[in-house]
Structure formats: C-alpha cells, structure tokens
Amino acid sequence: MTKFLHAKFARSLLATAGLALALTACNNAEGDALGASGNSEVLPIIQPAEGQTWANVVSKTPEGGYVMGNPDAPIKFLEFASMTCGHCRDFAEQSFETLRDKYVNSGRVSFEIRSYLLNPYDIPATLLTQCGAPEAYFSRTEQLFENQSLMFAGLQAAGEQAVQQTVQLPEEQRFVALGNVLGLVEFFQTRGVSKAQAEDCLSNVEAVNTLVQNNQTFNEQFNITGTPTFVINGQKVELGTWTEIENRFQQMGARDQ
C-alpha cells in the first residue's frame, strides 16, 4: 500500500478517537482441498419478482453488512473485505461479474459484504461506500476497488504530516479531513454522493464507533486473521481464490447439471 499504512500510526489515530482496533493483515487465505466428498443435487433456479433481477435486491443486514440477492437463497456467501486491501480488490476483479450474473441472479446464491477495518483509511472509505441508499453500495464498492490506487496516490501526495494533522481534530471532523486527504470526497462526488452528503456521513461519530465495534464482533465470531475472509452458510472456509469458491458453489448444487 504505502509507507504511511503502519500499525503504530493506525493505533494512534484510532486511540485519539476513543476507539480500539485489533489490526490484521491483508492476506490471501490458504485454499483448502474443497472439503466436499461429492456433489449435492442440482439446485433449482429461483425467479425474482416480475420485473426485477436478484442483483437489484440489496439491503443492509443487522450485522452491518450489505447483502445482494434472494434473501432465501440456499447458499449464503459472505465476504469480510477491507476497502484498502489489494487481495480484496483482486478478488472483486476476478469474481464480481460472474458472481452477480451467474450465481446471484439465479436465486441460488446471496452475496454479503461486511467491511473489515485493517487501518484508519478503511474508515472513511467504508463510510462513503455506505453513504446513501443500500442499492448503491455494491457499485460504489466495486468502483472504489477499481480505483484503489488513486486513494493511495492521494495519500502519498498529501504527505504524512497532513495525515497526522487529522489526529488533532475533533472526532466529528477527523474522518471528514482524512476523506479529503485520500481524495475520497471528490471521488464519490462524481458517483452520486454530494460533498455535503459525504461530509455528513464522515462526521457521524456513532457510525465510526459501530464500525469498530463490528470489527471486534467479527473477530470474536470468525477469528479473522486477514482479508478477504469467506464464510459460506455460516461456516468460515479456508478458500483463497474465486475458482475454489465457484467450485464449492457448484458442489453445493449451484450448477446446470
């Protein structure tokens, strides 16, 4: 990422906000051997309501994630992702179109993302992907992943002193300032989030505290050691690539024959 993304500063920034964050790494999980001893029966395609596609059915979950697809899908796929994680960006690039068009739109698979914080820069990035209607969440997340390098270029251009200065600001101003340093406010202005709306989302101290508390909860539930981390039907799986995950879906019956 950049030389500014180090744990000491991350803890310092969050500590001044009265927050605690256990930092983990952005790692590719080691793939398992797929673990299935044979194929399940083929799952039927489940049609959405007339005039809809399942990919357009998006809602916020009680756990703080965003889920796309059939809420009753027999295969529930969950990704813990960091907005600043290169492996998460790569996974999105490899998987998203096929996951959405082939699996989610079949009604067999739902897809949920829960944002996981690796560092302070994830906070404004996450707040802005979640700013506004749930239906915009997945497109904004994909756009941010596609342009992830621009965020770090902005950080590099601003310099560490500009980032450190955000620490001295009141809590309600801190992530507004950091979002501007990263170029995220301007980035999302061209994607349907006005400057005023972005600043309102970034100044929401309660939302920041919720993100950090969610991190702690996710760690307790799933022992997350890196991102992306994948969960299928409530069980954490040690799969590291889209090919492995797609194979697992097909073994579970999300296939044509």
MIKOLBA-345409 format. One record per residue: x, y, z of N, C-alpha, C in turn; residue in three letters. Coordinates in steps of 0.001 Angstrom, whole numbers, plus 500000, padded with zeros to 6 digits. Example, Ala and Ser with C-alpha at 12.3 -4.5 7.8 and 13.67 -1.06 7.14 Angstrom:
! residues 2
513190494310507800512300495500507800513200496700507800Ala/512850497750507080513670498940507140512900500030507870Ser/
***
This chain:
! residues 257
500848498832500000500000500000500000500899501239500000Met/501059501903501174502006502999501214502768502933502520Thr/503832503711502588504638503693503799503895504290504985Lys/502779505024504752502028505617505842501105504613506517Phe/500897503476505889499988502473506434500743501591507422Leu/501043502111508601501731501291509574500928501246510865His/501126500174511648500256499893512785500354500950513871Ala/501544501516514091501703502487515167500812503694514940Lys/500848504235513727500007505392513444498532505018513461Phe/498207503824512939496818503396512933496248503365514340Ala/496985502785515262496507502724516647496436504120517258Arg/497389504977516903497399506335517437496162507099516993Ser/495854507025515712494702507749515179493414507280515816Leu/493268505976515927492031505443516493491960505664517986Leu/493088505614518662493084505819520111492636507227520462Ala/493020508203519661492616509575519949491118509760519768Thr/490483508864519036489036508918518870488325508094519929Ala/489078507561520882488471506725521905488108505355521385Gly/488811504902520341488486503641519702489640502668519863Leu/489318501391519811490351500359519841490158499468518632Ala/491244499118517965491155498307516767492286497307516732Leu/491920496033516687492938494988516532493241494861515046Ala/494460495212514669494819495224513264495196493830512788Leu/494701493463511631495080492210511000495680492535509647Thr/496049491528508928496752491742507671495845491525506480Ala/496246492119505359495579491845504094496304490679503460Cys/495766489492503623496434488279503166495507487458502306Asn/496087486723501385495328485725500652495222484487501522Asn/494013484046501815493839482849502630494378481633501896Ala/494918480696502650495351479444502045494131478635501625Glu/494124478191500399492982477414499923492947476035500542Gly/491717475549500793491621474173501284491385473235500114Asp/491186471987500419491031470989499362489587470871498921Ala/488777471894499219487364471989498883486498471111499762Leu/487044470183500414486395469518501512485125468769501226Gly/484581468821500027483314468160499753483577466763499208Ala/482806465807499663483024464419499274482154464021498090Ser/481549464965497420480709464681496281479808465859496022Gly/479012465797494957478148466897494587476764466730495183Asn/476187467849495618474788467861496030473909467842494793Ser/472615467638494995471690467698493876471656469113493315Glu/471329469197492033471260470499491380470144471330492014Val/470483472548492375469500473454492961468672474104491856Leu/467375474244492052466556474911491034466859476397490974Pro/466683476969489795466759478423489654465509479026490293Ile/465705480087491041464596480730491753464383482105491134Ile/463200482341490610462929483584489915462572484700490896Gln/463029485918490633462642487058491466461248487541491090Pro/460782488557491772459502489156491411459564489686489988Ala/458417489733489331458364490161487939458963491561487786Glu/459816491702486776460428492991486500461681493265487306Gly/462100492325488137463296492509488946464370491513488550Gln/465590491811488941466654490818488969467148490741490405Thr/467648489595490810468102489434492189469256490368492516Trp/470070490729491529471200491613491791470758493007492218Ala/469510493355491905468994494669492298468301494643493651Asn/468251493484494272467647493355495600468778493450496617Val/468925494607497236470040494875498152469481495458499445Val/470009494994500555469578495532501847470739495502502827Ser/470627496339503844471607496341504921471221495270505922Lys/472213494530506416471938493433507340472076493910508786Thr/471442493218509726471573493601511140473012493566511637Pro/473870492784510988475276492670511390476143493791510828Glu/475543494693510036476297495805509494476831495583508101Gly/476453494475507460476868494218506093475812494651505104Gly/476093494396503828475141494650502749475017493371501945Tyr/473776492945501704473545491677501032472782491907499738Val/473232491211498717472615491261497395471997489900497080Met/470764489922496577470192488683496084469002488189496863Gly/468638486955496564467493486282497163467728486104498663Asn/466907486715499517467130486558500961466957485128501446Pro/466298484305500641466109482894500995467000481968500170Asp/468043482505499584468945481672498777469514480534499613Ala/469577479331499050470101478195499821471605478296500093Pro/472329479092499307473755479297499527473974480758499879Ile/474440480993501082474666482359501558476178482585501659Lys/476669483437500788478102483700500670478420485046501303Phe/479347485050502235479733486251502973481226486492502807Leu/481575487735502492482982488137502414483250489248503416Glu/484279489072504236484806490157505044485904490817504214Phe/485712492092503884486619492768502965487053494107503525Ala/488305494452503275488843495769503589488915496574502310Ser/488480497829502379488487498686501201489902499039500753Met/490883498851501625492272499168501274493104497921500985Thr/492475496765500934493185495501500774493358495154499294Cys/494607494958498877494868494612497492494305493262497092Gly/494346492280497994493782490963497680492267491041497527His/491624491885498325490173492077498191489847492710496840Cys/490661493682496439490495494298495120490643493250494024Arg/491659492411494116491887491392493094490734490396493053Asp/490242489993494229489132489051494263487892489665493614Phe/487632490940493891486484491603493284486610491635491766Ala/487805491944491296488035491996489852487798490636489202Glu/488232489575489856488112488226489297486694487669489388Gln/485947488087490408484724487363490736483420488108490480Ser/483420489437490566482157490120490799481132489907489691Phe/481509490073488444480531489964487365479930488563487311Glu/480774487533487407480269486161487359479433485851488593Thr/479899486272489744479156486049490983477767486666490888Leu/477714487902490401476427488605490291475532487992489216Arg/476077487834488013475242487478486866474868486001486842Asp/475800485143487226475552483702487128474971483112488407Lys/475450483556489542475064482897490798473994483676491568Tyr/474205484969491776473188485748492492471903485828491686Val/472003486114490401470791486259489594470042484960489382Asn/470656483829489692469941482547489626469039482334490838Ser/469218483171491866468460482987493098469020481914494001Gly/470096481268493564470691480179494358471674480683495404Arg/472282481846495140473349482377495995473025483821496358Val/473155484165497620473165485576498014474596485953498374Ser/474908487224498218476270487704498433476240488881499396Phe/476943488738500512477024489792501508478473490216501700Glu/478689491516501805479996492061502182479853492732503542Ile/480765492391504449480893493119505703482270493771505702Arg/482291495083505835483557495806505797484367495527507054Ser/485633495201506824486551494901507924487663495938507902Tyr/487950496528509056488919497617509145490316497079509415Leu/491219497321508485492623496986508693493418498173509204Leu/492924499379508960493666500598509272492689501774509260Asn/493110502967509685492199504110509734491635504507508371Pro/492367504257507293491926504673505968490693503890505521Tyr/490509502717506091489300501951505794488046502640506309Asp/488186503480507329487000504082507939486307505056506983Ile/486995506098506455486291506958505500485881506226504225Pro/486714505286503778486351504529502572485059503752502790Ala/484938503098503942483730502325504241482529503232504418Thr/482692504312505175481571505222505405481011505764504099Leu/481861506018503125481392506592501871480771505545500951Leu/481240504309500993480550503274500211479159503013500776Thr/478981503260502068477699503020502725476819504266502783Gln/477266505356502217476564506639502322475400506668501322Cys/474194506756501834473035506808500947472293505490500882Gly/471565505297499808470688504137499663471488502842499556Ala/470997501753500178471702500461500094471933499997498660Pro/471015500337497747471126499858496367472408500315495688Glu/473007501409496177474233501922495547475489501290496116Ala/475356500508497174476544500049497906477487499213497050Tyr/476980498212496354477873497295495633478566497995494464Phe/477855498861493749478510499554492637479590500494493152Ser/479342501183494280480359502075494835481565501295495344Arg/481311500149495942482412499323496438483270498833495283Thr/482637498372494207483394497912493051484184499053492415Glu/483578500229492335484282501373491760485485501783492612Gln/485319501701493935486436502044494804487566501034494660Leu/487226499740494588488264498740494371488996498981493053Phe/488238499300492004488845499524490691489812500699490704Glu/489558501666491590490363502880491644491152502982492953Asn/491425501847493561492085501837494868493430502567494837Gln/494154502449493739495481503073493657495397504587493744Ser/494285505186493299494140506632493359494075507120494799Leu/493463506305495665493372506668497075494771506772497684Met/495629505824497393496973505840497963497877506860497282Phe/497570507164496024498308508242495366498001509575496044Ala/496741509778496401496365510992497118497026511069498469Gly/497104509940499137497752509878500441499239510198500321Leu/499875509645499313501302509885499093501554511357498784Gln/500687511940497954500865513339497566500677514285498752Ala/499745513951499634499460514813500786500596514797501790Ala/501214513651501968502307513519502920501819513144504303Gly/502721512576505071502349512056506390501928513172507341Glu/502512514358507193502161515446508103500679515806507975Gln/500163515823506746498751516141506540497862515102507202Ala/498284513852507146497514512795507786497572512937509301Val/498761513202509822498923513343511265498086514497511812Gln/497907515534511030497130516682511487495672516325511738Gln/495187515299511061493792514904511286493590514381512702Thr/494647513864513304494558513324514656494172514401515660Val/494572515644515395494346516734516336492933517300516250Gln/492183516902515278490846517464515065489815516814515983Leu/488711517495516241487606516867516976487102515632516235Pro/486525514708516988486108513430516400485213513611515186Glu/484290514561515250483332514715514152483970515319512903Glu/485192515823513016485893516384511857486998515477511333Gln/487414514511512151488623513749511854488530512988510533Arg/487424512278510318487354511440509123486851512212507908Phe/486246513388508147485991514305507036487335514742506459Val/488245515142507348489571515574506900490335514441506234Ala/490286513260506822491021512127506244490427511737504896Leu/489101511811504773488471511527503491488902512487502404Gly/489127513744502779489629514721501811491084514469501469Asn/491901514124502469493314513813502216493437512656501216Val/492587511663501368492623510487500496491996510754499125Leu/491353511900498954490668512196497697489331511507497556Gly/488826510933498654487592510143498569486350511009498429Leu/486344512179499060485174513055498945484990513463497492Val/486072513873496857485998514253495446485661513055494566Glu/486242511896494873485976510682494092484489510343494090Phe/483866510382495249482464509982495329481513511078494861Phe/481995512326494752481156513379494181480778513061492750Gln/481654512389492028481365512022490642480569510723490562Thr/480208510184491715479481508916491755478222509014492618Arg/477647510209492606476324510370493200476276510779494652Gly/477430511074495268477442511498496672477923512947496709Val/477030513874497049477414515286497093478429515513498212Ser/479137516631498127480114516965499157479445517068500522Lys/478280517709500573477573517860501843477146516508502399Ala/476662515631501530476252514293501962477453513495502452Gln/478571513590501732479783512875502135480261513355503498Ala/480296514655503692480766515194504968479829514812506108Glu/478536514733505824477587514300506849477864512852507253Asp/478125511986506275478416510584506577479740510438507322Cys/480742511212506912482073511100507515482141511690508918Leu/481218512573509252481222513196510580480372512434511587Ser/479821511315511186478934510526512049479770509682513005Asn/479998510206514197480838509518515177480218508182515589Val/478908508143515694478243506889516062478502505806515019Glu/478486506191513751478754505217512685480184504705512757Ala/481129505591513077482529505167513236482653504169514374Val/482041504487515509482097503576516654481472502222516326Asn/480407502243515545479756500987515143480678500148514280Thr/481390500772513342482336500031512502483396499339513345Leu/483926500062514327484981499489515163484423498377516044Val/483233498579516601482621497528517415482324496299516564Gln/481877496519515331481628495385514431482902494585514203Asn/484040495277514056485313494583513880485577493618515026Asn/485359494091516230485587493259517405484648492066517410Gln/483399492303517047482427491211516981482810490187515920Thr/483222490660514749483624489750513672484800488885514111Phe/485756489495514803486904488730515291486475487643516256Asn/485566487982517166485092487006518144484347485869517476Glu/483578486175516452482753485153515799483542484272514849Gln/484490484874514107485115484147512998486634484111513054Phe/487240484690514082488699484653514226489372485079512921Asn/489087486293512506489610486792511239491084487150511391Ile/491910486586510537493346486846510574493831487575509327Thr/492973487798508381493351488509507164492138488718506289Gly/492300489542505281491216489764504330491697489463502915Thr/490793488965502062489404488637502360489272487342503157Pro/488235487292503994487846486067504684486448485701504202Thr/486229484410503935484977483960503337484222483031504277Phe/482899483178504261482007482347505062480890481877504139Val/480603480594504161479510480037503366478544479334504306Ile/477297479773504270476241479223505124476675479165506594Asn/477297480263507024477649480413508434478960479790508846Gly/479644479100507923480891478429508250482062479101507527Gln/483078479493508286484284480051507689484973478982506856Lys/485376479338505639486017478379504739487410478888504382Val/488365477981504348489752478340504027489973478219502527Glu/489256479071501795489376479124500346489958480467499967Leu/490930480463499061491636481693498777491378482300497418Gly/490714481581496504490548482086495147489100481965494708Thr/488759482757493700487417482680493146487165481304492520Trp/488160480715491890487982479388491303487565478374492356Thr/488191478407493514487844477479494594486439477731495114Glu/486086478991495239484747479310495739483684478900494724Ile/483931479171493457482972478771492432482823477251492407Glu/483919476521492550483829475059492631482959474628493812Asn/483121475330494941482314474986496114480827475230495851Arg/480497476360495219479097476629494873478525475504494014Phe/479308475077493033478814474042492124478662472710492840Gln/479575472413493753479436471188494544478194471232495425Gln/477803472434495821476608472609496650475328472648495845Met/475447472551494504474260472444493672473983473640492793Gly/474804474684492836474595475856492004475227475635490635Ala/474619474749489877475130474384488555473962473942487710Arg/474227473802486414473145473467485493472818471975485489Asp/473813471132485745473534469679485726474527468949486593Gln/
***
